[in-house]
Amino acid sequence: MRTIEIKNPYNGSIVASVETADAAVLEQSLKNAEHYFKTVMREMPAWERAEILYKVAGLIRENVEDLALTIANEGGKPLKDARIEATRAINTVKMSG
């Protein structure tokens, strides 16, 4: 894997460094996701899947300001817009249940 720097497009400052996956890692990840979907998620009751998604939405809500700051820095967008995007993520996850 190689590391790339994420830069704020507005001012060019480095926001973070992340590792990228090669084709083999990506392929294995997709196989793992397919296997998990076919063996676990299909058997899981809808109420349990919804419960997981509501927990995820709650975690996003608890960290919404940090998430908004990350979105603003990575995308070079106004913090006001990033807060809207982070809040929309909460609603999207909840509606996915």
Secondary structure, DSSP 8 states (H G I E B T S, - for coil): -EEEEEE-TTT--EEEEEEE--HHHHHHHHHHHHHHIIIIITTS-HHHHHHHHHHHHHHHHHTHHHHHHHHHHHHT--HHHHHHHHHHHHHHHHHT-
